[in-house]
Amino acid sequence: MTIQNLNKIAFSFIFILIFTSCDSNDDSESSTDEPVLIEDYYFRGTLDGQELNIERKLYDFNNDPNLISIDFGGSQTNDIEVLGEPGTGFCYGRYACGLLYYNFQENPNQSDTAKMYFSRIPIGDCNLETELISMRNFLEINDYTYETFPGNDIINNVALDFFPVEYENQDIYYSSRFGANTNATFSITSVIEEENGTFIVEGNFSCKLYKFNDETDFKVLENGEFKIKIFNNLEE
């Protein structure tokens, strides 16, 4: 065999070795790729002895149009004006965040849905600067009262609405607002301000959820956990 042929064989062997090695690395990398969790929000606990788990997990590759939606503010700011003097009143904030299916979505797993409210938060002057201060203060006080319906005048209210899937149009649902919750608990354990006015909030709670128009029919929520997002209402 000539030296020229030996060189050709050696070159071919090296080329095949490099090519195979690259292929092997590519396969290894692609096989170990895992989806990246982008969002994770939830209401969890034990509801009348049964597991409650309403959750939105969104990964980087997931474009499912029927993934449960996160519904968050801005929600509402009430300007209680001095009579005859618009713009001179005292503002109160209300913030809501739910995990639910909109009318244009399907509910493929027939899941229950829920919505949490933070209400009657004293703001004062109706401008964004004072609203952001009041939001941050509210999320730090850890002294909250459950709202009752119709609305009361107690500041820093919290509430949860629970929508069982069997009531399709949400005309009938359960809420902590429809009855007494004197022995209920609520605490905020983590607050992350993603950007100015957008907060990711985690906490623990327990309460009774009363059926709409029937205070004698209620569900007991124990060991509740939540992770939600709220957003400011006012603009610059």
Salt bridges, closest charged atoms under 4 A:
GLU39 OE1 - ARG56 NE 3.37
ASP40 OD2 - LYS57 NZ 3.56
GLU55 OE2 - ARG44 NH2 2.72
GLU55 OE2 - LYS57 NZ 3.72
ASP71 OD2 - LYS115 NZ 2.78
GLU147 OE1 - ARG94 NH1 3.73
ASP161 OD2 - ARG177 NH2 2.71
GLU193 OE2 - ARG136 NH2 2.96
GLU194 OE1 - LYS229 NZ 3.52
ASP217 OD2 - LYS211 NZ 3.89
